[in-house]
Amino acid sequence: MLLFYISAFALLALFVGTGIVIGSRGAGKKDYSLGGRKAGAAGVTGILLGALVGGASTVGTVQMAYTYGMTAWWFTLGGGIGCLLLGLRFAVPLRSSEITTIADYLERSYGGSRCGSAIAFTATISSSIGTFISICAQFLACLALIRGVLPLPAWSAAIVAALSIWGFIAAGGMKSFSTLGTAKIFILYIVLVICAGAAYYHGGSFAATAKTLGFHPWFNLFGRGFFPELGYLASMIVGVFTTQIYIQSFAAAKDAAAARTGAFASAVLMPPMGLLGAWIGLSVRASGVEIAPDRVLSWFIMESFPPLFGGLIWGGVLITVVGCAAGLILGIATNITKNFIPKKIMERYASKDSAIQQGLVILMIILAALSGVGGAGSMILEWSFVSMGLRGAGTFFPFVLAVLKPGFLSPPWALASSIGGLVGMLLWAAAGLPQDPLFAGLAVSALCVAAGVALGKRNLPL
C-alpha cells in the first residue's frame, strides 16, 4: 500500500504545485477572477467541466448507481443538456455583455428602478446558498475517497481535503483553474475508461450485469419514478443556467466564439463520464460485494489495480473532486465580492479586491469542511440536485428572459418571479409536500412571468 499512497499524493502535489506556479504569473485581481479574459475554447471547457464534473459525477454517481441504478446518470446527462442549451443561445450574448456575474446581468437588464438591485440581491443569495451546498457535496466526496484508503476520522480527512482545495486555487484563481481544469478532465476520462475496462475484465460485462440485476430498477432511468427523475433533470438544467462559475467561464473567454465552442464541447464530453461511473457502480453491485456506498469507487480502485497504478488512478479522481470544489468556491467568492459586499466598502478597499476574495475562499472552505464532516456517508448526488434546484428556482425565468428578450418582462414582475420562485420552493420543502420542491418554485416563478406578460408593463406597488 505504500506505493499506492506515494503515487496518489505525488500526483496531487504536482497539480497543486502547478496551480500555484501558474497563478503566480497572474496580473492581479482581473486575472484572479477572469484569467484576463484570455481563455480559448479549451479553457472555457476546462472551467465549465472543471466545476461541473467533480465529486457528484464520480464518487456520487458510483455511489447512487450502486444503490439505485441508472438514475445516477441524470446528473451528467442533465448537465450536458444544460451546456448544450447555453451554447445554442446564451454563450454569445453573455460573453458580449462583458459582465462578470449573473447578478450584474440581472441588475442591468431590470435596471431603472430599485427592482433591479433587489433581483440581483435575490439571485446572489439563492446562487450562493445553492452553490455552497454543492461545495459541501464535494467535501463529502473527498471524505469518502480519503477514508476509503486511509484509516482517518472524518475531521482529519476534512483537513486534508481543505488544504488540498486551498492549495489548488491559493495563488492562481481563474487562470490556474482554467488550465488545470482542462488537464483534469483529460485525466478523468482516462481514469474512467480504465476503470470501466477493469469492471468488464472482472466479469462486469453488460450481458452478465443485466442478467444478474435485471432491468428494473437498475437499468431504468425512471427507476425511482417519473416525476422524481424529471426533477433531477430539471434541477440540472436550471442549475447550470444560474450558477456563477459556469457563467463566469463565458466572461473569461477571449471572444464569443470561444465561449460558444466551449459550451458545446462540454455538452458532448459530460454525459459519457456519468455512464462510465454508473457502470462501475452497477458492476460492483452485480458482483455481490457489500460495502458502504460512498466508498465503492475507492474500494474498486484498490481491488482492481496494482498499488502503484491504482494510486495514480485514485489520485486522478481526487484531483477531479478537489478541482470542482475549487471552481465552485471561486465562483461563490466572486459572487459575494461583486454583488453582496456594499460597493462603498469595495471602492474603499479596491486595491485589496483579490485579498478580500481570497479571504472569502478560505471562509467557504472552512464552513464546507464542517458541513462535510456532519453529513459524512450521505447520498452525494441528493445534495447536488438540491443545490442545483435552489440556485435556479427563482432566477431561471428572469435570467432567460433577460438574455433572450430584453425588456419583455417589467422589473416589478421580474422581482416577483425571482422572489416567488425561491420562496415557493422553500415553503414546499418545509411543508414536506410530495414531489420535487423545484417544481413548485418554478411554477410560482412562471405564473409571475405569465401575469407580468398578460398585464403588460404595469408596475406592482412596492
C-alpha positions as CSV (number, residue, x, y, z in Angstrom):
1,M,0.0,0.0,0.0
2,L,3.0,2.3,0.4
3,L,3.4,2.6,-3.4
4,F,-0.4,3.4,-3.6
5,Y,0.0,6.3,-1.2
6,I,3.2,7.6,-2.8
7,S,1.9,7.7,-6.3
8,A,-1.5,9.2,-5.3
9,F,-0.2,12.1,-3.3
10,A,2.6,12.8,-5.7
11,L,0.1,13.3,-8.4
12,L,-2.0,15.6,-6.2
13,A,1.1,17.6,-5.1
14,L,2.0,18.0,-8.8
15,F,-1.3,19.5,-9.6
16,V,-1.4,21.8,-6.5
17,G,2.2,23.0,-7.2
18,T,1.4,23.6,-10.9
19,G,-1.6,25.7,-9.9
20,I,0.5,27.9,-7.6
21,V,3.2,28.4,-10.3
22,I,0.6,29.3,-13.0
23,G,-1.3,31.6,-10.6
24,S,1.9,33.4,-9.5
25,R,2.2,34.7,-13.1
26,G,-1.1,36.5,-12.9
27,A,-1.5,40.2,-13.2
28,G,-3.8,41.0,-10.2
29,K,-7.4,40.9,-9.4
30,K,-8.6,40.7,-13.1
31,D,-6.6,37.6,-13.6
32,Y,-7.8,36.1,-10.3
33,S,-11.5,36.2,-11.2
34,L,-11.4,36.1,-15.1
35,G,-7.9,34.9,-16.1
36,G,-7.5,38.2,-18.1
37,R,-10.4,37.2,-20.4
38,K,-7.9,35.1,-22.5
39,A,-9.4,31.6,-22.3
40,G,-9.8,29.8,-25.6
41,A,-12.5,27.2,-26.2
42,A,-10.4,24.5,-24.4
43,G,-10.1,26.9,-21.4
44,V,-13.8,27.6,-21.3
45,T,-14.4,23.8,-21.4
46,G,-11.9,23.4,-18.6
47,I,-13.7,26.0,-16.4
48,L,-17.2,24.6,-17.2
49,L,-16.4,20.9,-16.7
50,G,-13.8,21.6,-14.0
51,A,-16.7,23.0,-11.9
52,L,-19.4,20.7,-13.1
53,V,-17.5,17.4,-13.1
54,G,-16.3,16.5,-9.6
55,G,-17.5,14.5,-6.6
56,A,-21.1,14.2,-7.8
57,S,-20.0,13.0,-11.3
58,T,-17.5,10.5,-9.9
59,V,-17.9,9.3,-6.3
60,G,-21.6,10.4,-6.2
61,T,-22.5,8.7,-9.5
62,V,-20.8,5.4,-8.5
63,Q,-22.5,5.6,-5.1
64,M,-26.0,6.2,-6.4
65,A,-25.6,3.6,-9.2
66,Y,-24.5,1.0,-6.6
67,T,-27.6,1.9,-4.5
68,Y,-30.3,2.7,-7.1
69,G,-29.0,2.0,-10.6
70,M,-29.1,4.2,-13.8
71,T,-30.9,7.0,-12.0
72,A,-27.3,8.1,-11.3
73,W,-26.9,9.2,-14.9
74,W,-29.2,12.2,-14.6
75,F,-26.5,14.4,-13.1
76,T,-24.1,14.3,-16.0
77,L,-26.9,13.9,-18.7
78,G,-28.7,16.9,-17.4
79,G,-25.5,18.9,-17.1
80,G,-24.7,18.1,-20.7
81,I,-28.1,19.2,-21.8
82,G,-27.7,22.4,-19.9
83,C,-24.4,23.2,-21.5
84,L,-25.9,22.5,-24.9
85,L,-28.7,25.0,-24.3
86,L,-26.2,27.5,-23.1
87,G,-24.1,27.1,-26.2
88,L,-27.1,27.4,-28.5
89,R,-28.5,30.8,-27.4
90,F,-26.7,32.1,-24.4
91,A,-22.9,31.9,-24.6
92,V,-22.5,34.6,-27.2
93,P,-24.7,37.3,-25.6
94,L,-23.3,36.6,-22.2
95,R,-19.7,37.0,-23.4
96,S,-20.5,40.0,-25.5
97,S,-22.1,41.7,-22.4
98,E,-18.6,42.0,-20.7
99,I,-20.4,41.3,-17.4
100,T,-18.8,39.0,-14.8
101,T,-21.7,37.9,-12.6
102,I,-25.3,36.8,-13.1
103,A,-26.5,39.3,-10.6
104,D,-24.8,42.1,-12.5
105,Y,-26.5,41.0,-15.7
106,L,-29.9,40.9,-14.0
107,E,-29.4,44.3,-12.4
108,R,-28.5,45.9,-15.7
109,S,-31.4,44.1,-17.5
110,Y,-34.0,45.1,-15.0
111,G,-32.4,48.4,-14.0
112,G,-34.1,51.8,-13.9
113,S,-35.8,51.1,-10.5
114,R,-34.9,49.6,-7.2
115,C,-36.3,46.3,-8.6
116,G,-33.1,45.7,-10.5
117,S,-30.9,45.7,-7.3
118,A,-33.5,43.6,-5.4
119,I,-33.5,41.0,-8.2
120,A,-29.7,40.9,-8.2
121,F,-29.7,40.5,-4.4
122,T,-32.2,37.6,-4.5
123,A,-30.2,35.9,-7.3
124,T,-26.9,36.3,-5.3
125,I,-28.5,34.8,-2.2
126,S,-30.0,31.8,-3.9
127,S,-27.0,31.1,-6.0
128,S,-24.6,31.4,-3.1
129,I,-26.6,29.1,-0.8
130,G,-27.1,26.6,-3.6
131,T,-23.5,26.7,-4.6
132,F,-22.4,26.3,-1.0
133,I,-24.5,23.1,-0.7
134,S,-22.7,21.8,-3.8
135,I,-19.3,22.6,-2.2
136,C,-20.4,20.6,0.8
137,A,-21.2,17.7,-1.6
138,Q,-17.6,17.9,-2.9
139,F,-16.3,17.6,0.6
140,L,-18.5,14.6,1.2
141,A,-16.9,13.0,-1.9
142,C,-13.4,14.0,-0.7
143,L,-14.0,12.4,2.6
144,A,-15.3,9.3,1.1
145,L,-12.3,8.9,-1.2
146,I,-9.8,9.7,1.5
147,R,-11.4,7.5,4.2
148,G,-11.7,4.7,1.6
149,V,-7.9,4.3,1.5
150,L,-6.8,5.8,4.8
151,P,-8.0,4.9,8.4
152,L,-8.8,8.5,9.3
153,P,-11.7,10.0,11.2
154,A,-13.9,12.4,9.3
155,W,-12.4,15.5,10.8
156,S,-8.8,14.5,9.8
157,A,-9.9,13.7,6.2
158,A,-11.7,17.1,6.1
159,I,-8.5,18.9,7.0
160,V,-6.6,17.0,4.2
161,A,-9.4,17.9,1.7
162,A,-9.5,21.6,2.8
163,L,-5.7,22.0,2.4
164,S,-5.8,20.4,-1.0
165,I,-8.6,22.6,-2.2
166,W,-7.0,25.7,-0.8
167,G,-3.7,24.9,-2.5
168,F,-5.4,24.3,-5.8
169,I,-6.5,27.9,-6.0
170,A,-4.4,29.7,-3.4
171,A,-2.5,31.9,-5.8
172,G,-4.0,31.0,-9.2
173,G,-7.7,31.9,-9.2
174,M,-9.4,31.5,-12.6
175,K,-6.1,31.5,-14.5
176,S,-4.8,28.3,-12.9
177,F,-8.3,26.8,-12.7
178,S,-8.9,27.1,-16.5
179,T,-5.6,25.4,-17.4
180,L,-5.8,22.7,-14.7
181,G,-9.5,22.2,-15.4
182,T,-8.7,21.1,-18.9
183,A,-5.9,18.8,-17.8
184,K,-8.2,17.4,-15.1
185,I,-10.9,16.4,-17.5
186,F,-8.4,14.7,-19.8
187,I,-7.1,12.7,-16.8
188,L,-10.6,11.8,-15.6
189,Y,-11.6,10.5,-19.0
190,I,-8.6,8.2,-19.0
191,V,-9.3,7.1,-15.4
192,L,-13.0,6.3,-16.0
193,V,-12.3,4.4,-19.2
194,I,-9.6,2.3,-17.5
195,C,-11.9,1.6,-14.5
196,A,-14.8,0.7,-16.8
197,G,-12.5,-1.6,-18.7
198,A,-11.4,-3.2,-15.4
199,A,-15.0,-3.8,-14.4
200,Y,-15.6,-5.5,-17.8
201,Y,-12.5,-7.6,-17.3
202,H,-13.5,-8.8,-13.9
203,G,-16.9,-10.1,-15.1
204,G,-18.9,-6.9,-15.4
205,S,-19.9,-7.2,-19.0
206,F,-23.3,-5.7,-20.0
207,A,-24.9,-9.1,-20.5
208,A,-23.7,-10.5,-17.2
209,T,-24.6,-7.4,-15.2
210,A,-28.0,-7.1,-16.8
211,K,-28.7,-10.8,-16.2
212,T,-27.8,-10.5,-12.5
213,L,-29.6,-7.3,-11.7
214,G,-32.5,-7.2,-14.1
215,F,-33.8,-4.1,-16.0
216,H,-36.0,-2.5,-13.2
217,P,-34.9,-0.5,-11.4
218,W,-31.2,-0.9,-12.2
219,F,-31.2,0.0,-15.9
220,N,-34.3,2.1,-15.9
221,L,-33.6,5.9,-16.0
222,F,-37.0,6.4,-14.3
223,G,-36.5,3.6,-11.8
224,R,-37.4,5.8,-8.8
225,G,-40.5,7.2,-10.5
226,F,-41.1,9.6,-13.4
227,F,-41.5,12.8,-11.5
228,P,-38.5,12.3,-9.2
229,E,-36.3,11.6,-12.1
230,L,-37.8,14.5,-14.1
231,G,-37.0,16.7,-11.1
232,Y,-33.4,15.6,-11.3
233,L,-33.2,16.7,-14.9
234,A,-34.9,20.0,-14.3
235,S,-32.7,20.8,-11.4
236,M,-29.6,20.2,-13.5
237,I,-30.7,22.4,-16.4
238,V,-31.8,25.4,-14.2
239,G,-28.7,25.0,-12.0
240,V,-26.3,25.1,-15.0
241,F,-28.1,28.3,-16.2
242,T,-27.8,30.1,-12.9
243,T,-24.5,29.1,-11.3
244,Q,-21.9,31.8,-11.1
245,I,-18.8,29.8,-12.1
246,Y,-20.5,28.4,-15.3
247,I,-21.5,31.8,-16.5
248,Q,-18.1,33.2,-15.4
249,S,-16.5,30.8,-17.8
250,F,-18.0,32.8,-20.7
251,A,-16.8,36.0,-19.2
252,A,-13.3,34.6,-19.1
253,A,-13.4,33.6,-22.8
254,K,-11.2,35.5,-25.2
255,D,-14.2,36.0,-27.5
256,A,-17.8,34.9,-28.2
257,A,-16.8,32.1,-30.5
258,A,-14.6,30.5,-27.8
259,A,-17.4,30.8,-25.3
260,R,-19.9,29.0,-27.6
261,T,-17.5,26.3,-28.7
262,G,-16.5,25.6,-25.0
263,A,-20.2,25.2,-24.1
264,F,-20.7,22.7,-27.0
265,A,-17.6,20.7,-26.1
266,S,-18.8,20.5,-22.5
267,A,-22.2,19.2,-23.7
268,V,-20.5,16.4,-25.6
269,L,-17.9,15.4,-23.0
270,M,-20.0,15.4,-19.8
271,P,-22.7,12.6,-20.3
272,P,-20.3,9.8,-21.2
273,M,-18.5,10.4,-17.9
274,G,-21.7,9.6,-16.0
275,L,-22.3,6.4,-18.0
276,L,-18.8,5.2,-17.2
277,G,-19.2,6.0,-13.5
278,A,-22.6,4.4,-13.3
279,W,-21.2,1.2,-14.9
280,I,-18.6,0.9,-12.2
281,G,-21.3,1.1,-9.5
282,L,-23.6,-1.4,-11.3
283,S,-20.8,-3.9,-11.8
284,V,-19.8,-3.8,-8.1
285,R,-23.5,-4.3,-7.1
286,A,-23.8,-7.2,-9.5
287,S,-20.7,-8.8,-8.0
288,G,-22.5,-9.1,-4.7
289,V,-20.0,-7.1,-2.7
290,E,-21.5,-5.3,0.3
291,I,-19.7,-2.1,1.2
292,A,-20.6,1.5,2.3
293,P,-21.9,3.0,-1.0
294,D,-19.9,6.2,-0.8
295,R,-16.6,4.1,-0.6
296,V,-17.4,1.9,-3.6
297,L,-15.1,3.8,-6.0
298,S,-12.1,3.7,-3.7
299,W,-12.7,0.0,-2.9
300,F,-13.0,-0.8,-6.6
301,I,-9.7,1.0,-7.5
302,M,-7.8,-0.6,-4.7
303,E,-9.1,-4.1,-5.6
304,S,-8.7,-3.8,-9.3
305,F,-5.2,-2.4,-9.9
306,P,-1.7,-2.9,-8.7
307,P,-0.8,-0.4,-5.9
308,L,1.4,2.0,-8.0
309,F,-1.1,2.2,-10.8
310,G,-4.1,2.2,-8.5
311,G,-2.6,5.2,-6.6
312,L,-2.4,7.2,-9.8
313,I,-6.0,6.4,-10.7
314,W,-7.3,7.2,-7.2
315,G,-5.2,10.4,-7.2
316,G,-6.7,11.4,-10.6
317,V,-10.3,11.1,-9.2
318,L,-9.3,13.1,-6.1
319,I,-7.9,15.8,-8.3
320,T,-11.3,15.9,-10.1
321,V,-13.2,16.4,-6.8
322,V,-10.7,19.0,-5.5
323,G,-10.7,20.9,-8.7
324,C,-14.5,21.0,-8.8
325,A,-14.7,22.3,-5.2
326,A,-12.1,24.9,-6.1
327,G,-14.1,26.2,-9.0
328,L,-17.3,26.4,-7.1
329,I,-15.7,28.2,-4.2
330,L,-14.1,30.7,-6.6
331,G,-17.5,31.3,-8.2
332,I,-19.2,32.0,-4.9
333,A,-16.4,34.2,-3.7
334,T,-16.7,36.3,-6.9
335,N,-20.5,36.5,-6.5
336,I,-20.3,37.7,-2.9
337,T,-17.4,40.2,-3.7
338,K,-19.1,41.7,-6.7
339,N,-22.8,41.7,-5.5
340,F,-23.1,41.2,-1.8
341,I,-20.4,43.3,-0.1
342,P,-21.5,47.0,-0.2
343,K,-20.0,49.0,-3.1
344,K,-18.7,51.7,-0.8
345,I,-16.6,49.1,1.1
346,M,-15.3,47.6,-2.2
347,E,-14.4,51.1,-3.5
348,R,-12.6,51.9,-0.3
349,Y,-10.5,48.7,-0.5
350,A,-10.4,48.4,-4.3
351,S,-6.7,47.7,-4.2
352,K,-7.4,44.7,-1.9
353,D,-10.1,43.2,-4.0
354,S,-8.1,40.0,-4.5
355,A,-7.3,39.8,-0.8
356,I,-11.0,40.0,0.1
357,Q,-11.8,37.4,-2.4
358,Q,-9.1,35.0,-1.1
359,G,-10.4,35.6,2.4
360,L,-13.8,34.5,1.3
361,V,-12.3,31.4,-0.3
362,I,-10.8,30.4,3.0
363,L,-14.0,31.0,4.9
364,M,-16.0,28.9,2.4
365,I,-13.5,26.1,2.7
366,I,-13.8,26.0,6.5
367,L,-17.6,26.1,6.5
368,A,-17.9,23.5,3.8
369,A,-15.4,21.2,5.6
370,L,-17.5,21.4,8.8
371,S,-20.7,20.6,6.9
372,G,-19.0,17.7,5.1
373,V,-18.0,16.2,8.4
374,G,-21.5,16.4,9.7
375,G,-23.0,14.8,6.6
376,A,-20.4,12.1,6.0
377,G,-21.8,9.0,4.4
378,S,-25.0,10.6,3.0
379,M,-26.0,10.4,-0.7
380,I,-23.8,12.9,-2.5
381,L,-26.0,13.3,-5.6
382,E,-29.0,14.2,-3.5
383,W,-27.1,17.2,-2.1
384,S,-26.1,18.2,-5.6
385,F,-29.6,18.0,-7.1
386,V,-31.0,20.1,-4.2
387,S,-28.1,22.6,-4.7
388,M,-28.8,23.0,-8.5
389,G,-32.6,23.4,-7.9
390,L,-32.1,26.0,-5.2
391,R,-29.9,28.1,-7.5
392,G,-32.4,28.2,-10.3
393,A,-35.9,28.1,-8.8
394,G,-36.3,31.9,-8.7
395,T,-33.6,33.1,-11.0
396,F,-34.0,30.8,-14.1
397,F,-37.0,32.5,-15.8
398,P,-35.9,36.2,-15.2
399,F,-32.4,35.4,-16.3
400,V,-33.5,33.5,-19.5
401,L,-35.9,36.4,-20.5
402,A,-33.2,39.0,-19.7
403,V,-30.9,37.3,-22.2
404,L,-33.4,36.3,-24.9
405,K,-36.0,39.0,-24.7
406,P,-34.6,42.1,-23.1
407,G,-37.4,44.4,-21.9
408,F,-40.0,41.7,-22.3
409,L,-40.7,41.5,-18.6
410,S,-41.1,44.6,-16.4
411,P,-38.8,44.9,-13.4
412,P,-41.5,44.5,-10.8
413,W,-42.8,41.3,-12.3
414,A,-39.3,40.0,-12.7
415,L,-38.7,40.7,-9.0
416,A,-42.0,38.9,-8.1
417,S,-40.9,35.9,-10.3
418,S,-37.5,35.8,-8.6
419,I,-38.7,36.0,-5.0
420,G,-41.8,33.9,-5.7
421,G,-39.8,31.0,-7.2
422,L,-37.3,30.9,-4.3
423,V,-39.9,31.2,-1.6
424,G,-42.2,28.7,-3.3
425,M,-39.5,26.0,-3.4
426,L,-38.5,26.6,0.2
427,L,-42.1,26.5,1.5
428,W,-42.9,23.4,-0.4
429,A,-39.8,21.7,1.0
430,A,-40.5,22.9,4.6
431,A,-44.1,21.6,4.4
432,G,-42.9,18.2,3.3
433,L,-45.3,18.1,0.4
434,P,-44.9,15.4,-2.3
435,Q,-42.8,15.7,-5.4
436,D,-39.7,17.8,-6.0
437,P,-40.0,21.3,-4.4
438,L,-38.3,22.7,-7.5
439,F,-41.5,22.1,-9.5
440,A,-43.4,24.3,-7.0
441,G,-40.8,27.0,-7.2
442,L,-40.6,27.0,-11.0
443,A,-44.4,27.0,-11.2
444,V,-44.7,30.1,-8.9
445,S,-42.0,31.9,-10.9
446,A,-43.6,31.0,-14.2
447,L,-47.0,32.3,-13.0
448,C,-45.5,35.6,-12.1
449,V,-43.9,35.8,-15.6
450,A,-47.2,35.0,-17.2
451,A,-49.0,37.5,-15.1
452,G,-46.4,40.2,-16.0
453,V,-46.8,39.4,-19.7
454,A,-50.6,39.4,-19.5
455,L,-50.7,42.7,-17.7
456,G,-48.1,44.4,-19.8
457,K,-45.5,46.5,-18.1
458,R,-47.7,47.8,-15.3
459,N,-45.7,48.2,-12.1
460,L,-46.6,46.4,-8.9
461,P,-46.9,48.6,-5.8
462,L,-43.6,48.5,-4.0
